[in-house]
Amino acid sequence: MRELKIIVEKHPEGYVAYPLGLKRIVVGGGNTYEEALEDVKSAIKFHIETFWRKCL
């Protein structure tokens, strides 16, 4: 499996995280850095299981 770099940005309302290469497709958010990171990891897993496996 390919590695993805995840960007976590701090915003006034909380944190937003997204993987490079999947921007605008997969996004996570949370009140803390850790919450946003875990949320985007879950979103990436869902995206791969739902969409990428159908292409194989």
Biopython code that builds the backbone (N, CA, C, O; Angstrom):
import numpy as np
from Bio.PDB.StructureBuilder import StructureBuilder

atoms = [
    (1, "MET", "N", (0.836, -1.180, 0.000)),
    (1, "MET", "CA", (0.000, 0.000, 0.000)),
    (1, "MET", "C", (0.881, 1.242, 0.000)),
    (1, "MET", "O", (1.945, 1.254, 0.618)),
    (2, "ARG", "N", (0.451, 2.250, -0.669)),
    (2, "ARG", "CA", (1.203, 3.497, -0.787)),
    (2, "ARG", "C", (1.025, 4.349, 0.465)),
    (2, "ARG", "O", (-0.034, 4.341, 1.092)),
    (3, "GLU", "N", (2.067, 5.077, 0.815)),
    (3, "GLU", "CA", (2.006, 5.973, 1.970)),
    (3, "GLU", "C", (1.447, 7.319, 1.547)),
    (3, "GLU", "O", (1.711, 7.793, 0.441)),
    (4, "LEU", "N", (0.679, 7.928, 2.426)),
    (4, "LEU", "CA", (0.124, 9.251, 2.187)),
    (4, "LEU", "C", (0.628, 10.212, 3.256)),
    (4, "LEU", "O", (0.703, 9.859, 4.433)),
    (5, "LYS", "N", (0.965, 11.403, 2.850)),
    (5, "LYS", "CA", (1.300, 12.447, 3.820)),
    (5, "LYS", "C", (0.012, 13.158, 4.183)),
    (5, "LYS", "O", (-0.791, 13.502, 3.316)),
    (6, "ILE", "N", (-0.177, 13.376, 5.483)),
    (6, "ILE", "CA", (-1.395, 14.026, 5.967)),
    (6, "ILE", "C", (-1.038, 15.409, 6.483)),
    (6, "ILE", "O", (-0.102, 15.571, 7.266)),
    (7, "ILE", "N", (-1.782, 16.390, 6.041)),
    (7, "ILE", "CA", (-1.624, 17.771, 6.478)),
    (7, "ILE", "C", (-2.699, 18.053, 7.524)),
    (7, "ILE", "O", (-3.873, 17.752, 7.309)),
    (8, "VAL", "N", (-2.300, 18.629, 8.651)),
    (8, "VAL", "CA", (-3.250, 19.037, 9.687)),
    (8, "VAL", "C", (-3.096, 20.544, 9.858)),
    (8, "VAL", "O", (-2.009, 21.043, 10.145)),
    (9, "GLU", "N", (-4.206, 21.257, 9.677)),
    (9, "GLU", "CA", (-4.194, 22.718, 9.785)),
    (9, "GLU", "C", (-5.030, 23.166, 10.975)),
    (9, "GLU", "O", (-6.095, 22.611, 11.247)),
    (10, "LYS", "N", (-4.536, 24.170, 11.673)),
    (10, "LYS", "CA", (-5.275, 24.749, 12.801)),
    (10, "LYS", "C", (-6.098, 25.919, 12.275)),
    (10, "LYS", "O", (-5.569, 26.812, 11.613)),
    (11, "HIS", "N", (-7.382, 25.906, 12.571)),
    (11, "HIS", "CA", (-8.312, 26.964, 12.193)),
    (11, "HIS", "C", (-8.971, 27.501, 13.455)),
    (11, "HIS", "O", (-8.922, 26.846, 14.496)),
    (12, "PRO", "N", (-9.577, 28.660, 13.390)),
    (12, "PRO", "CA", (-10.237, 29.214, 14.585)),
    (12, "PRO", "C", (-11.300, 28.278, 15.175)),
    (12, "PRO", "O", (-11.532, 28.281, 16.384)),
    (13, "GLU", "N", (-11.934, 27.490, 14.326)),
    (13, "GLU", "CA", (-12.999, 26.585, 14.790)),
    (13, "GLU", "C", (-12.497, 25.222, 15.226)),
    (13, "GLU", "O", (-13.267, 24.433, 15.775)),
    (14, "GLY", "N", (-11.229, 24.923, 14.998)),
    (14, "GLY", "CA", (-10.678, 23.607, 15.330)),
    (14, "GLY", "C", (-9.589, 23.236, 14.350)),
    (14, "GLY", "O", (-8.882, 24.103, 13.836)),
    (15, "TYR", "N", (-9.450, 21.936, 14.088)),
    (15, "TYR", "CA", (-8.408, 21.426, 13.203)),
    (15, "TYR", "C", (-9.033, 20.727, 12.002)),
    (15, "TYR", "O", (-10.093, 20.109, 12.108)),
    (16, "VAL", "N", (-8.366, 20.834, 10.864)),
    (16, "VAL", "CA", (-8.781, 20.167, 9.637)),
    (16, "VAL", "C", (-7.585, 19.371, 9.132)),
    (16, "VAL", "O", (-6.456, 19.861, 9.149)),
    (17, "ALA", "N", (-7.831, 18.150, 8.686)),
    (17, "ALA", "CA", (-6.762, 17.288, 8.188)),
    (17, "ALA", "C", (-7.155, 16.721, 6.832)),
    (17, "ALA", "O", (-8.317, 16.397, 6.591)),
    (18, "TYR", "N", (-6.164, 16.607, 5.951)),
    (18, "TYR", "CA", (-6.411, 16.001, 4.652)),
    (18, "TYR", "C", (-5.112, 15.384, 4.134)),
    (18, "TYR", "O", (-4.023, 15.877, 4.429)),
    (19, "PRO", "N", (-5.234, 14.307, 3.363)),
    (19, "PRO", "CA", (-4.047, 13.678, 2.797)),
    (19, "PRO", "C", (-3.664, 14.361, 1.490)),
    (19, "PRO", "O", (-4.534, 14.738, 0.705)),
    (20, "LEU", "N", (-2.363, 14.520, 1.256)),
    (20, "LEU", "CA", (-1.915, 15.048, -0.028)),
    (20, "LEU", "C", (-2.268, 14.039, -1.116)),
    (20, "LEU", "O", (-2.086, 12.836, -0.933)),
    (21, "GLY", "N", (-2.757, 14.512, -2.210)),
    (21, "GLY", "CA", (-3.142, 13.638, -3.306)),
    (21, "GLY", "C", (-4.610, 13.275, -3.294)),
    (21, "GLY", "O", (-5.149, 12.855, -4.318)),
    (22, "LEU", "N", (-5.265, 13.426, -2.165)),
    (22, "LEU", "CA", (-6.702, 13.160, -2.070)),
    (22, "LEU", "C", (-7.449, 14.391, -1.557)),
    (22, "LEU", "O", (-8.575, 14.276, -1.074)),
    (23, "LYS", "N", (-6.835, 15.553, -1.659)),
    (23, "LYS", "CA", (-7.431, 16.776, -1.141)),
    (23, "LYS", "C", (-8.809, 16.999, -1.760)),
    (23, "LYS", "O", (-9.028, 16.747, -2.945)),
    (24, "ARG", "N", (-9.698, 17.460, -0.954)),
    (24, "ARG", "CA", (-11.091, 17.743, -1.307)),
    (24, "ARG", "C", (-11.911, 16.473, -1.477)),
    (24, "ARG", "O", (-13.133, 16.541, -1.608)),
    (25, "ILE", "N", (-11.264, 15.329, -1.477)),
    (25, "ILE", "CA", (-11.997, 14.072, -1.547)),
    (25, "ILE", "C", (-12.159, 13.506, -0.146)),
    (25, "ILE", "O", (-13.230, 13.016, 0.213)),
    (26, "VAL", "N", (-11.109, 13.572, 0.634)),
    (26, "VAL", "CA", (-11.099, 13.029, 1.987)),
    (26, "VAL", "C", (-10.643, 14.129, 2.936)),
    (26, "VAL", "O", (-9.552, 14.681, 2.786)),
    (27, "VAL", "N", (-11.482, 14.439, 3.909)),
    (27, "VAL", "CA", (-11.160, 15.473, 4.889)),
    (27, "VAL", "C", (-11.601, 14.988, 6.260)),
    (27, "VAL", "O", (-12.626, 14.319, 6.392)),
    (28, "GLY", "N", (-10.823, 15.329, 7.279)),
    (28, "GLY", "CA", (-11.186, 15.022, 8.658)),
    (28, "GLY", "C", (-11.140, 16.290, 9.474)),
    (28, "GLY", "O", (-10.491, 17.264, 9.093)),
    (29, "GLY", "N", (-11.824, 16.276, 10.590)),
    (29, "GLY", "CA", (-11.824, 17.451, 11.444)),
    (29, "GLY", "C", (-11.978, 17.070, 12.896)),
    (29, "GLY", "O", (-12.372, 15.951, 13.223)),
    (30, "GLY", "N", (-11.660, 18.016, 13.765)),
    (30, "GLY", "CA", (-11.804, 17.775, 15.192)),
    (30, "GLY", "C", (-11.421, 18.993, 15.998)),
    (30, "GLY", "O", (-10.906, 19.978, 15.468)),
    (31, "ASN", "N", (-11.679, 18.908, 17.274)),
    (31, "ASN", "CA", (-11.336, 20.003, 18.182)),
    (31, "ASN", "C", (-9.854, 20.027, 18.529)),
    (31, "ASN", "O", (-9.328, 21.054, 18.958)),
    (32, "THR", "N", (-9.179, 18.890, 18.341)),
    (32, "THR", "CA", (-7.747, 18.800, 18.631)),
    (32, "THR", "C", (-7.026, 18.222, 17.418)),
    (32, "THR", "O", (-7.644, 17.662, 16.513)),
    (33, "TYR", "N", (-5.703, 18.373, 17.425)),
    (33, "TYR", "CA", (-4.856, 17.803, 16.365)),
    (33, "TYR", "C", (-5.096, 16.298, 16.260)),
    (33, "TYR", "O", (-5.270, 15.765, 15.165)),
    (34, "GLU", "N", (-5.102, 15.624, 17.398)),
    (34, "GLU", "CA", (-5.251, 14.171, 17.426)),
    (34, "GLU", "C", (-6.605, 13.733, 16.889)),
    (34, "GLU", "O", (-6.687, 12.747, 16.156)),
    (35, "GLU", "N", (-7.676, 14.455, 17.244)),
    (35, "GLU", "CA", (-9.016, 14.117, 16.748)),
    (35, "GLU", "C", (-9.090, 14.259, 15.232)),
    (35, "GLU", "O", (-9.654, 13.402, 14.552)),
    (36, "ALA", "N", (-8.525, 15.335, 14.703)),
    (36, "ALA", "CA", (-8.538, 15.545, 13.257)),
    (36, "ALA", "C", (-7.740, 14.460, 12.541)),
    (36, "ALA", "O", (-8.161, 13.970, 11.494)),
    (37, "LEU", "N", (-6.605, 14.087, 13.092)),
    (37, "LEU", "CA", (-5.764, 13.058, 12.491)),
    (37, "LEU", "C", (-6.479, 11.707, 12.479)),
    (37, "LEU", "O", (-6.475, 11.014, 11.462)),
    (38, "GLU", "N", (-7.078, 11.338, 13.576)),
    (38, "GLU", "CA", (-7.812, 10.068, 13.630)),
    (38, "GLU", "C", (-9.017, 10.082, 12.701)),
    (38, "GLU", "O", (-9.320, 9.072, 12.065)),
    (39, "ASP", "N", (-9.706, 11.217, 12.616)),
    (39, "ASP", "CA", (-10.877, 11.338, 11.750)),
    (39, "ASP", "C", (-10.496, 11.181, 10.286)),
    (39, "ASP", "O", (-11.184, 10.486, 9.538)),
    (40, "VAL", "N", (-9.396, 11.826, 9.865)),
    (40, "VAL", "CA", (-8.997, 11.700, 8.463)),
    (40, "VAL", "C", (-8.485, 10.296, 8.161)),
    (40, "VAL", "O", (-8.694, 9.799, 7.055)),
    (41, "LYS", "N", (-7.829, 9.651, 9.104)),
    (41, "LYS", "CA", (-7.389, 8.265, 8.883)),
    (41, "LYS", "C", (-8.595, 7.350, 8.669)),
    (41, "LYS", "O", (-8.570, 6.474, 7.805)),
    (42, "SER", "N", (-9.637, 7.556, 9.451)),
    (42, "SER", "CA", (-10.862, 6.779, 9.296)),
    (42, "SER", "C", (-11.511, 7.064, 7.936)),
    (42, "SER", "O", (-11.998, 6.149, 7.272)),
    (43, "ALA", "N", (-11.514, 8.329, 7.529)),
    (43, "ALA", "CA", (-12.096, 8.705, 6.240)),
    (43, "ALA", "C", (-11.302, 8.104, 5.074)),
    (43, "ALA", "O", (-11.887, 7.667, 4.083)),
    (44, "ILE", "N", (-9.975, 8.083, 5.195)),
    (44, "ILE", "CA", (-9.138, 7.480, 4.151)),
    (44, "ILE", "C", (-9.448, 5.992, 4.040)),
    (44, "ILE", "O", (-9.614, 5.472, 2.937)),
    (45, "LYS", "N", (-9.525, 5.312, 5.165)),
    (45, "LYS", "CA", (-9.826, 3.876, 5.163)),
    (45, "LYS", "C", (-11.175, 3.608, 4.505)),
    (45, "LYS", "O", (-11.304, 2.701, 3.681)),
    (46, "PHE", "N", (-12.171, 4.396, 4.870)),
    (46, "PHE", "CA", (-13.501, 4.241, 4.273)),
    (46, "PHE", "C", (-13.438, 4.471, 2.761)),
    (46, "PHE", "O", (-14.008, 3.699, 1.990)),
    (47, "HIS", "N", (-12.750, 5.525, 2.342)),
    (47, "HIS", "CA", (-12.643, 5.857, 0.927)),
    (47, "HIS", "C", (-11.994, 4.719, 0.141)),
    (47, "HIS", "O", (-12.472, 4.342, -0.929)),
    (48, "ILE", "N", (-10.903, 4.177, 0.679)),
    (48, "ILE", "CA", (-10.205, 3.084, 0.001)),
    (48, "ILE", "C", (-11.088, 1.845, -0.081)),
    (48, "ILE", "O", (-11.195, 1.225, -1.139)),
    (49, "GLU", "N", (-11.716, 1.486, 1.027)),
    (49, "GLU", "CA", (-12.558, 0.286, 1.049)),
    (49, "GLU", "C", (-13.782, 0.435, 0.156)),
    (49, "GLU", "O", (-14.231, -0.545, -0.439)),
    (50, "THR", "N", (-14.320, 1.624, 0.053)),
    (50, "THR", "CA", (-15.547, 1.834, -0.705)),
    (50, "THR", "C", (-15.298, 2.054, -2.188)),
    (50, "THR", "O", (-16.009, 1.488, -3.019)),
    (51, "PHE", "N", (-14.314, 2.854, -2.536)),
    (51, "PHE", "CA", (-14.137, 3.256, -3.920)),
    (51, "PHE", "C", (-12.981, 2.564, -4.627)),
    (51, "PHE", "O", (-13.141, 2.150, -5.776)),
    (52, "TRP", "N", (-11.834, 2.423, -3.996)),
    (52, "TRP", "CA", (-10.668, 1.872, -4.671)),
    (52, "TRP", "C", (-10.811, 0.382, -4.917)),
    (52, "TRP", "O", (-10.385, -0.110, -5.962)),
    (53, "ARG", "N", (-11.391, -0.336, -3.993)),
    (53, "ARG", "CA", (-11.514, -1.799, -4.176)),
    (53, "ARG", "C", (-12.448, -2.118, -5.332)),
    (53, "ARG", "O", (-12.304, -3.169, -5.956)),
    (54, "LYS", "N", (-13.397, -1.246, -5.635)),
    (54, "LYS", "CA", (-14.295, -1.469, -6.766)),
    (54, "LYS", "C", (-13.549, -1.353, -8.087)),
    (54, "LYS", "O", (-13.980, -1.898, -9.104)),
    (55, "CYS", "N", (-12.425, -0.637, -8.064)),
    (55, "CYS", "CA", (-11.634, -0.436, -9.284)),
    (55, "CYS", "C", (-10.647, -1.568, -9.536)),
    (55, "CYS", "O", (-10.095, -1.671, -10.631)),
    (56, "LEU", "N", (-10.420, -2.405, -8.554)),
    (56, "LEU", "CA", (-9.432, -3.478, -8.709)),
    (56, "LEU", "C", (-9.996, -4.656, -9.480)),
    (56, "LEU", "O", (-9.294, -5.644, -9.699)),
]
sb = StructureBuilder()
sb.init_structure("model")
sb.init_model(0)
sb.init_chain("A")
sb.init_seg("    ")
for serial, (resi, resn, name, xyz) in enumerate(atoms, 1):
    if name == "N":
        sb.init_residue(resn, " ", resi, " ")
    sb.init_atom(name, np.array(xyz, "f"), 0.0, 1.0, " ", f" {name:<3s}", serial, name[0])
structure = sb.get_structure()
